[in-house]
């Protein structure tokens, strides 16, 4: 989902349901971005993803802009699997985030930036032959009311302190970051 337009406000993606979908062998699984030139009422909001298998090499992202957040997004019964190699994690992720074609690297299985009211209900993030410097399962930047309580993230590295990492965000964390071995 990409929000780029030459209209005064930008396109609106609202009230969508994606269900019973399998995504395999893709570079990016769930991916959506609102570019900085989009203004209200444009944006991405009220989108539901249900009963999905998402398998990608480079992860997933939903990125709003500083002026328009990605809002009211629900993932229910979605299993995300990351399979790629993260050679070296970048020190920062550009903001504004242009797109994956710009060569930007996201060292997290899922990046949420400039997001409001996002829920992961009965969801899981796992790794299949993924290697390298992946930093977390989910990373939230400028997120508010992000619910990760029902998100299970399988650990990839023993040195991870948390499956969900945040910067300037309000996130309801999982009860237990990692499943018991």
Secondary structure, 3 states (H helix, E strand, C coil): CEECCCCCCCCEEEEEEEEEEEEEEECCCCEEEECCCCCCCCEEEEEEEEEEEEEECCCEEEECCCCCCEEEEEEEEEEEEECCEECCCCCCCCCCCCCHHHCCCCCEEEEEEEEEEEEEECEEEEECCCEECCCEEEEEEEEEEEECCCEEECCCCCCCCCCEEEECCCEECCCCCCCCC
